[in-house]
Amino acid sequence: MNKSQLNGFRRLIEDSIEHGSAAVETIQLRLAGRSFGILERIPIIAPPSKAIHLAHDVIISGVHRVIRSTNRLANKGLALALEDKPQQP
């Protein structure tokens, strides 16, 4: 396998993780939103449900931001490792 192919695979993996994480985040937030939406309509439990919903969404979004940031950083490192470097004498 040559460097061009490796770079292609690297970019494919980076894109897959980036878009996969974004899709999973969206699904998680929407599904939780449905459940929390029901709980938030019940007056006696609405206030804590809203607080927990907010905490949930912040945590989910934060986890996916870390996944995508780590993915980008790892791919930058791999791109540097795969660069053609002049031979040192």
N, CA, C and O atoms as a printed pandas DataFrame, in Angstrom:
     atom_number atom_name residue_name chain_id  residue_number  x_coord  y_coord  z_coord
0              1         N          MET        A               1    0.851   -1.170    0.000
1              2        CA          MET        A               1    0.000    0.000    0.000
2              3         C          MET        A               1    0.901    1.239    0.000
3              4         O          MET        A               1    1.829    1.336    0.802
4              5         N          ASN        A               2    0.624    2.176   -0.896
5              6        CA          ASN        A               2    1.472    3.359   -0.990
6              7         C          ASN        A               2    0.916    4.502   -0.126
7              8         O          ASN        A               2   -0.175    4.401    0.435
8              9         N          LYS        A               3    1.691    5.585   -0.037
9             10        CA          LYS        A               3    1.305    6.712    0.822
10            11         C          LYS        A               3    0.010    7.368    0.363
11            12         O          LYS        A               3   -0.781    7.829    1.186
12            13         N          SER        A               4   -0.206    7.411   -0.937
13            14        CA          SER        A               4   -1.432    8.004   -1.461
14            15         C          SER        A               4   -2.654    7.208   -0.991
15            16         O          SER        A               4   -3.664    7.787   -0.593
16            17         N          GLN        A               5   -2.554    5.906   -1.041
17            18        CA          GLN        A               5   -3.650    5.056   -0.573
18            19         C          GLN        A               5   -3.854    5.208    0.935
19            20         O          GLN        A               5   -4.986    5.285    1.413
20            21         N          LEU        A               6   -2.745    5.249    1.677
21            22        CA          LEU        A               6   -2.844    5.431    3.126
22            23         C          LEU        A               6   -3.504    6.764    3.461
23            24         O          LEU        A               6   -4.343    6.836    4.359
24            25         N          ASN        A               7   -3.125    7.820    2.740
25            26        CA          ASN        A               7   -3.745    9.125    2.973
26            27         C          ASN        A               7   -5.231    9.095    2.630
27            28         O          ASN        A               7   -6.039    9.723    3.313
28            29         N          GLY        A               8   -5.590    8.372    1.583
29            30        CA          GLY        A               8   -7.000    8.233    1.236
30            31         C          GLY        A               8   -7.786    7.534    2.333
31            32         O          GLY        A               8   -8.882    7.964    2.692
32            33         N          PHE        A               9   -7.222    6.452    2.865
33            34        CA          PHE        A               9   -7.866    5.746    3.973
34            35         C          PHE        A               9   -7.947    6.635    5.209
35            36         O          PHE        A               9   -8.958    6.640    5.911
36            37         N          ARG        A              10   -6.885    7.381    5.473
37            38        CA          ARG        A              10   -6.864    8.283    6.633
38            39         C          ARG        A              10   -8.000    9.294    6.515
39            40         O          ARG        A              10   -8.743    9.515    7.472
40            41         N          ARG        A              11   -8.132    9.908    5.339
41            42        CA          ARG        A              11   -9.195   10.904    5.142
42            43         C          ARG        A              11  -10.587   10.272    5.240
43            44         O          ARG        A              11  -11.513   10.875    5.783
44            45         N          LEU        A              12  -10.722    9.062    4.713
45            46        CA          LEU        A              12  -11.997    8.356    4.786
46            47         C          LEU        A              12  -12.384    8.066    6.232
47            48         O          LEU        A              12  -13.533    8.260    6.629
48            49         N          ILE        A              13  -11.424    7.604    7.003
49            50        CA          ILE        A              13  -11.682    7.305    8.416
50            51         C          ILE        A              13  -12.015    8.591    9.171
51            52         O          ILE        A              13  -12.938    8.614    9.984
52            53         N          GLU        A              14  -11.262    9.660    8.901
53            54        CA          GLU        A              14  -11.533   10.936    9.563
54            55         C          GLU        A              14  -12.952   11.409    9.261
55            56         O          GLU        A              14  -13.684   11.799   10.170
56            57         N          ASP        A              15  -13.336   11.377    8.004
57            58        CA          ASP        A              15  -14.684   11.804    7.623
58            59         C          ASP        A              15  -15.753   10.907    8.242
59            60         O          ASP        A              15  -16.795   11.392    8.683
60            61         N          SER        A              16  -15.495    9.612    8.273
61            62        CA          SER        A              16  -16.470    8.673    8.845
62            63         C          SER        A              16  -16.701    8.956   10.322
63            64         O          SER        A              16  -17.841    8.964   10.788
64            65         N          ILE        A              17  -15.628    9.185   11.052
65            66        CA          ILE        A              17  -15.765    9.481   12.483
66            67         C          ILE        A              17  -16.439   10.832   12.677
67            68         O          ILE        A              17  -17.325   10.962   13.521
68            69         N          GLU        A              18  -16.033   11.835   11.912
69            70        CA          GLU        A              18  -16.615   13.176   12.020
70            71         C          GLU        A              18  -18.128   13.137   11.787
71            72         O          GLU        A              18  -18.904   13.606   12.619
72            73         N          HIS        A              19  -18.531   12.579   10.659
73            74        CA          HIS        A              19  -19.949   12.586   10.309
74            75         C          HIS        A              19  -20.740   11.550   11.111
75            76         O          HIS        A              19  -21.910   11.766   11.426
76            77         N          GLY        A              20  -20.107   10.440   11.435
77            78        CA          GLY        A              20  -20.779    9.439   12.268
78            79         C          GLY        A              20  -21.071    9.976   13.651
79            80         O          GLY        A              20  -22.167    9.778   14.177
80            81         N          SER        A              21  -20.106   10.652   14.245
81            82        CA          SER        A              21  -20.301   11.233   15.561
82            83         C          SER        A              21  -21.390   12.303   15.533
83            84         O          SER        A              21  -22.223   12.368   16.436
84            85         N          ALA        A              22  -21.382   13.132   14.509
85            86        CA          ALA        A              22  -22.419   14.177   14.394
86            87         C          ALA        A              22  -23.807   13.550   14.253
87            88         O          ALA        A              22  -24.770   14.035   14.846
88            89         N          ALA        A              23  -23.911   12.483   13.476
89            90        CA          ALA        A              23  -25.202   11.816   13.289
90            91         C          ALA        A              23  -25.680   11.170   14.593
91            92         O          ALA        A              23  -26.851   11.288   14.956
92            93         N          VAL        A              24  -24.775   10.493   15.291
93            94        CA          VAL        A              24  -25.140    9.849   16.554
94            95         C          VAL        A              24  -25.544   10.904   17.580
95            96         O          VAL        A              24  -26.508   10.707   18.320
96            97         N          GLU        A              25  -24.827   12.009   17.633
97            98        CA          GLU        A              25  -25.176   13.092   18.561
98            99         C          GLU        A              25  -26.587   13.596   18.287
99           100         O          GLU        A              25  -27.380   13.769   19.213
100          101         N          THR        A              26  -26.898   13.829   17.028
101          102        CA          THR        A              26  -28.229   14.309   16.660
102          103         C          THR        A              26  -29.306   13.322   17.089
103          104         O          THR        A              26  -30.327   13.717   17.652
104          105         N          ILE        A              27  -29.082   12.051   16.825
105          106        CA          ILE        A              27  -30.053   11.015   17.203
106          107         C          ILE        A              27  -30.226   10.968   18.719
107          108         O          ILE        A              27  -31.350   10.910   19.216
108          109         N          GLN        A              28  -29.113   10.995   19.451
109          110        CA          GLN        A              28  -29.191   10.942   20.910
110          111         C          GLN        A              28  -29.963   12.132   21.469
111          112         O          GLN        A              28  -30.796   11.973   22.362
112          113         N          LEU        A              29  -29.688   13.316   20.947
113          114        CA          LEU        A              29  -30.373   14.508   21.436
114          115         C          LEU        A              29  -31.868   14.472   21.105
115          116         O          LEU        A              29  -32.697   14.850   21.933
116          117         N          ARG        A              30  -32.209   14.022   19.908
117          118        CA          ARG        A              30  -33.621   13.956   19.517
118          119         C          ARG        A              30  -34.385   12.915   20.334
119          120         O          ARG        A              30  -35.489   13.184   20.807
120          121         N          LEU        A              31  -33.803   11.734   20.498
121          122        CA          LEU        A              31  -34.494   10.699   21.276
122          123         C          LEU        A              31  -34.683   11.133   22.728
123          124         O          LEU        A              31  -35.763   10.967   23.296
124          125         N          ALA        A              32  -33.645   11.679   23.314
125          126        CA          ALA        A              32  -33.760   12.148   24.696
126          127         C          ALA        A              32  -34.757   13.297   24.778
127          128         O          ALA        A              32  -35.499   13.412   25.753
128          129         N          GLY        A              33  -34.774   14.147   23.755
129          130        CA          GLY        A              33  -35.716   15.268   23.733
130          131         C          GLY        A              33  -37.161   14.804   23.782
131          132         O          GLY        A              33  -38.005   15.434   24.419
132          133         N          ARG        A              34  -37.438   13.707   23.110
133          134        CA          ARG        A              34  -38.803   13.157   23.158
134          135         C          ARG        A              34  -39.165   12.729   24.572
135          136         O          ARG        A              34  -40.222   13.087   25.091
136          137         N          SER        A              35  -38.279   11.963   25.185
137          138        CA          SER        A              35  -38.550   11.472   26.547
138          139         C          SER        A              35  -38.640   12.622   27.542
139          140         O          SER        A              35  -39.574   12.695   28.339
140          141         N          PHE        A              36  -37.669   13.508   27.486
141          142        CA          PHE        A              36  -37.696   14.642   28.406
142          143         C          PHE        A              36  -38.887   15.546   28.134
143          144         O          PHE        A              36  -39.444   16.133   29.061
144          145         N          GLY        A              37  -39.283   15.665   26.871
145          146        CA          GLY        A              37  -40.447   16.480   26.524
146          147         C          GLY        A              37  -41.705   16.002   27.230
147          148         O          GLY        A              37  -42.518   16.807   27.683
148          149         N          ILE        A              38  -41.859   14.696   27.318
149          150        CA          ILE        A              38  -43.011   14.130   28.038
150          151         C          ILE        A              38  -42.916   14.454   29.522
151          152         O          ILE        A              38  -43.883   14.922   30.123
152          153         N          LEU        A              39  -41.749   14.204   30.112
153          154        CA          LEU        A              39  -41.570   14.463   31.544
154          155         C          LEU        A              39  -41.723   15.944   31.883
155          156         O          LEU        A              39  -42.228   16.294   32.950
156          157         N          GLU        A              40  -41.289   16.801   30.977
157          158        CA          GLU        A              40  -41.353   18.245   31.235
158          159         C          GLU        A              40  -42.779   18.794   31.172
159          160         O          GLU        A              40  -43.005   19.947   31.540
160          161         N          ARG        A              41  -43.740   17.997   30.715
161          162        CA          ARG        A              41  -45.143   18.420   30.694
162          163         C          ARG        A              41  -45.890   18.023   31.971
163          164         O          ARG        A              41  -47.046   18.400   32.162
164          165         N          ILE        A              42  -45.230   17.270   32.830
165          166        CA          ILE        A              42  -45.851   16.852   34.091
166          167         C          ILE        A              42  -45.425   17.872   35.152
167          168         O          ILE        A              42  -44.259   17.906   35.547
168          169         N          PRO        A              43  -46.365   18.702   35.613
169          170        CA          PRO        A              43  -46.012   19.846   36.468
170          171         C          PRO        A              43  -45.114   19.524   37.660
171          172         O          PRO        A              43  -44.173   20.269   37.935
172          173         N          ILE        A              44  -45.378   18.454   38.357
173          174        CA          ILE        A              44  -44.614   18.190   39.580
174          175         C          ILE        A              44  -43.152   17.809   39.312
175          176         O          ILE        A              44  -42.284   18.043   40.153
176          177         N          ILE        A              45  -42.888   17.234   38.161
177          178        CA          ILE        A              45  -41.504   16.844   37.864
178          179         C          ILE        A              45  -40.881   17.675   36.748
179          180         O          ILE        A              45  -39.750   17.417   36.338
180          181         N          ALA        A              46  -41.610   18.662   36.261
181          182        CA          ALA        A              46  -41.093   19.482   35.154
182          183         C          ALA        A              46  -39.780   20.198   35.499
183          184         O          ALA        A              46  -38.832   20.119   34.717
184          185         N          PRO        A              47  -39.692   20.897   36.647
185          186        CA          PRO        A              47  -38.438   21.628   36.921
186          187         C          PRO        A              47  -37.189   20.743   36.958
187          188         O          PRO        A              47  -36.199   21.061   36.300
188          189         N          PRO        A              48  -37.213   19.622   37.724
189          190        CA          PRO        A              48  -35.993   18.804   37.705
190          191         C          PRO        A              48  -35.762   18.149   36.341
191          192         O          PRO        A              48  -34.617   17.953   35.934
192          193         N          SER        A              49  -36.837   17.814   35.638
193          194        CA          SER        A              49  -36.690   17.204   34.313
194          195         C          SER        A              49  -36.002   18.155   33.349
195          196         O          SER        A              49  -35.157   17.737   32.556
196          197         N          LYS        A              50  -36.359   19.426   33.412
197          198        CA          LYS        A              50  -35.722   20.424   32.538
198          199         C          LYS        A              50  -34.243   20.563   32.855
199          200         O          LYS        A              50  -33.417   20.676   31.949
200          201         N          ALA        A              51  -33.908   20.556   34.137
201          202        CA          ALA        A              51  -32.501   20.676   34.540
202          203         C          ALA        A              51  -31.702   19.454   34.086
203          204         O          ALA        A              51  -30.589   19.584   33.576
204          205         N          ILE        A              52  -32.275   18.277   34.275
205          206        CA          ILE        A              52  -31.589   17.047   33.866
206          207         C          ILE        A              52  -31.468   16.991   32.350
207          208         O          ILE        A              52  -30.448   16.545   31.825
208          209         N          HIS        A              53  -32.497   17.440   31.647
209          210        CA          HIS        A              53  -32.468   17.485   30.183
210          211         C          HIS        A              53  -31.320   18.378   29.709
211          212         O          HIS        A              53  -30.561   18.005   28.816
212          213         N          LEU        A              54  -31.205   19.540   30.306
213          214        CA          LEU        A              54  -30.122   20.450   29.936
214          215         C          LEU        A              54  -28.759   19.812   30.206
215          216         O          LEU        A              54  -27.866   19.862   29.360
216          217         N          ALA        A              55  -28.605   19.213   31.386
217          218        CA          ALA        A              55  -27.331   18.563   31.724
218          219         C          ALA        A              55  -27.028   17.432   30.736
219          220         O          ALA        A              55  -25.895   17.290   30.276
220          221         N          HIS        A              56  -28.027   16.648   30.422
221          222        CA          HIS        A              56  -27.856   15.555   29.463
222          223         C          HIS        A              56  -27.359   16.082   28.122
223          224         O          HIS        A              56  -26.391   15.564   27.566
224          225         N          ASP        A              57  -28.022   17.109   27.607
225          226        CA          ASP        A              57  -27.655   17.641   26.297
226          227         C          ASP        A              57  -26.243   18.230   26.290
227          228         O          ASP        A              57  -25.498   18.069   25.324
228          229         N          VAL        A              58  -25.891   18.907   27.369
229          230        CA          VAL        A              58  -24.539   19.477   27.471
230          231         C          VAL        A              58  -23.492   18.363   27.484
231          232         O          VAL        A              58  -22.463   18.458   26.814
232          233         N          ILE        A              59  -23.762   17.315   28.247
233          234        CA          ILE        A              59  -22.813   16.197   28.331
234          235         C          ILE        A              59  -22.688   15.486   26.990
235          236         O          ILE        A              59  -21.577   15.223   26.531
236          237         N          ILE        A              60  -23.813   15.175   26.359
237          238        CA          ILE        A              60  -23.780   14.484   25.061
238          239         C          ILE        A              60  -23.014   15.309   24.034
239          240         O          ILE        A              60  -22.149   14.786   23.331
240          241         N          SER        A              61  -23.330   16.591   23.946
241          242        CA          SER        A              61  -22.647   17.453   22.975
242          243         C          SER        A              61  -21.158   17.553   23.288
243          244         O          SER        A              61  -20.327   17.552   22.380
244          245         N          GLY        A              62  -20.824   17.639   24.569
245          246        CA          GLY        A              62  -19.417   17.717   24.971
246          247         C          GLY        A              62  -18.641   16.458   24.601
247          248         O          GLY        A              62  -17.517   16.538   24.106
248          249         N          VAL        A              63  -19.239   15.300   24.842
249          250        CA          VAL        A              63  -18.583   14.034   24.507
250          251         C          VAL        A              63  -18.316   13.973   23.001
251          252         O          VAL        A              63  -17.232   13.576   22.575
252          253         N          HIS        A              64  -19.298   14.364   22.206
253          254        CA          HIS        A              64  -19.112   14.295   20.755
254          255         C          HIS        A              64  -18.120   15.352   20.252
255          256         O          HIS        A              64  -17.418   15.121   19.268
256          257         N          ARG        A              65  -18.061   16.498   20.914
257          258        CA          ARG        A              65  -17.031   17.492   20.558
258          259         C          ARG        A              65  -15.643   16.921   20.823
259          260         O          ARG        A              65  -14.732   17.104   20.015
260          261         N          VAL        A              66  -15.478   16.234   21.942
261          262        CA          VAL        A              66  -14.177   15.622   22.266
262          263         C          VAL        A              66  -13.832   14.532   21.247
263          264         O          VAL        A              66  -12.688   14.439   20.804
264          265         N          ILE        A              67  -14.801   13.722   20.882
265          266        CA          ILE        A              67  -14.558   12.673   19.881
266          267         C          ILE        A              67  -14.086   13.299   18.577
267          268         O          ILE        A              67  -13.097   12.852   17.995
268          269         N          ARG        A              68  -14.789   14.335   18.114
269          270        CA          ARG        A              68  -14.435   14.949   16.833
270          271         C          ARG        A              68  -13.105   15.707   16.919
271          272         O          ARG        A              68  -12.323   15.694   15.968
272          273         N          SER        A              69  -12.850   16.358   18.040
273          274        CA          SER        A              69  -11.570   17.069   18.206
274          275         C          SER        A              69  -10.398   16.093   18.236
275          276         O          SER        A              69   -9.366   16.332   17.610
276          277         N          THR        A              70  -10.564   15.001   18.962
277          278        CA          THR        A              70   -9.514   13.983   19.032
278          279         C          THR        A              70   -9.281   13.369   17.658
279          280         O          THR        A              70   -8.141   13.113   17.271
280          281         N          ASN        A              71  -10.354   13.136   16.931
281          282        CA          ASN        A              71  -10.259   12.600   15.576
282          283         C          ASN        A              71   -9.447   13.536   14.685
283          284         O          ASN        A              71   -8.548   13.088   13.972
284          285         N          ARG        A              72   -9.756   14.826   14.720
285          286        CA          ARG        A              72   -9.028   15.787   13.881
286          287         C          ARG        A              72   -7.556   15.856   14.274
287          288         O          ARG        A              72   -6.680   15.889   13.409
288          289         N          LEU        A              73   -7.284   15.877   15.575
289          290        CA          LEU        A              73   -5.906   15.938   16.052
290          291         C          LEU        A              73   -5.126   14.684   15.643
291          292         O          LEU        A              73   -3.990   14.782   15.178
292          293         N          ALA        A              74   -5.730   13.522   15.814
293          294        CA          ALA        A              74   -5.061   12.275   15.433
294          295         C          ALA        A              74   -4.786   12.253   13.937
295          296         O          ALA        A              74   -3.731   11.790   13.502
296          297         N          ASN        A              75   -5.720   12.746   13.158
297          298        CA          ASN        A              75   -5.531   12.751   11.710
298          299         C          ASN        A              75   -4.464   13.739   11.273
299          300         O          ASN        A              75   -3.753   13.490   10.300
300          301         N          LYS        A              76   -4.342   14.851   11.974
301          302        CA          LYS        A              76   -3.252   15.780   11.659
302          303         C          LYS        A              76   -1.901   15.116   11.934
303          304         O          LYS        A              76   -0.953   15.260   11.163
304          305         N          GLY        A              77   -1.836   14.388   13.047
305          306        CA          GLY        A              77   -0.602   13.664   13.357
306          307         C          GLY        A              77   -0.283   12.609   12.317
307          308         O          GLY        A              77    0.868   12.463   11.906
308          309         N          LEU        A              78   -1.296   11.874   11.893
309          310        CA          LEU        A              78   -1.083   10.862   10.855
310          311         C          LEU        A              78   -0.674   11.502    9.532
311          312         O          LEU        A              78    0.190   10.980    8.827
312          313         N          ALA        A              79   -1.292   12.624    9.198
313          314        CA          ALA        A              79   -0.935   13.312    7.957
314          315         C          ALA        A              79    0.523   13.744    7.987
315          316         O          ALA        A              79    1.233   13.613    6.990
316          317         N          LEU        A              80    0.970   14.255    9.123
317          318        CA          LEU        A              80    2.386   14.645    9.256
318          319         C          LEU        A              80    3.301   13.430    9.130
319          320         O          LEU        A              80    4.357   13.497    8.501
320          321         N          ALA        A              81    2.886   12.328    9.734
321          322        CA          ALA        A              81    3.718   11.112    9.676
322          323         C          ALA        A              81    3.812   10.558    8.261
323          324         O          ALA        A              81    4.810    9.930    7.905
324          325         N          LEU        A              82    2.783   10.785    7.454
325          326        CA          LEU        A              82    2.767   10.250    6.096
326          327         C          LEU        A              82    3.366   11.214    5.063
327          328         O          LEU        A              82    3.501   10.863    3.891
328          329         N          GLU        A              83    3.724   12.425    5.498
329          330        CA          GLU        A              83    4.317   13.395    4.550
330          331         C          GLU        A              83    5.643   12.873    4.019
331          332         O          GLU        A              83    6.378   12.158    4.701
332          333         N          ASP        A              84    5.920   13.254    2.784
333          334        CA          ASP        A              84    7.235   12.942    2.228
334          335         C          ASP        A              84    8.247   13.891    2.846
335          336         O          ASP        A              84    8.121   15.112    2.754
336          337         N          LYS        A              85    9.235   13.313    3.466
337          338        CA          LYS        A              85   10.271   14.122    4.105
338          339         C          LYS        A              85   11.579   13.895    3.367
339          340         O          LYS        A              85   11.894   12.774    2.968
340          341         N          PRO        A              86   12.335   14.964    3.188
341          342        CA          PRO        A              86   13.628   14.784    2.534
342          343         C          PRO        A              86   14.527   13.860    3.371
343          344         O          PRO        A              86   14.508   13.896    4.601
344          345         N          GLN        A              87   15.294   13.053    2.687
345          346        CA          GLN        A              87   16.217   12.159    3.368
346          347         C          GLN        A              87   17.326   12.972    3.999
347          348         O          GLN        A              87   17.907   13.847    3.357
348          349         N          GLN        A              88   17.616   12.686    5.243
349          350        CA          GLN        A              88   18.702   13.383    5.911
350          351         C          GLN        A              88   20.013   12.674    5.574
351          352         O          GLN        A              88   20.068   11.446    5.512
352          353         N          PRO        A              89   21.073   13.466    5.356
353          354        CA          PRO        A              89   22.374   12.870    5.007
354          355         C          PRO        A              89   22.972   12.083    6.142
355          356         O          PRO        A              89   24.061   11.526    6.000
